[in-house]
């Protein structure tokens, strides 16, 4: 949360006026939502690129796919890129 305004709100405040807090986040302010006084969530602006990065870094499905690929690589169950491209070109030709 690098240098921008940070506002703390209760979940009750957020429920009462969600649009206002979403507007603040869209304008660059970070909104920390607290439940019973404990920080629970953060609202902040996000670009499409940041969203893509977030999904790639946090998706359980993608994490499983990457782990599976890494296991295959370690076990030698891989196809060199050059061979894969040659196969694709042969299909197209």
Buried (B, 14 or more C-beta within 10 A) or exposed (E): EEEEEEBEBEEEBBEEEEEEBBEBBEEEBBBBBBEEEEEEEEBBBEEEEEEEEEEEEEEEEEEEEEEEEEEEEEEEEEEEEEEEEEEEEEEEE
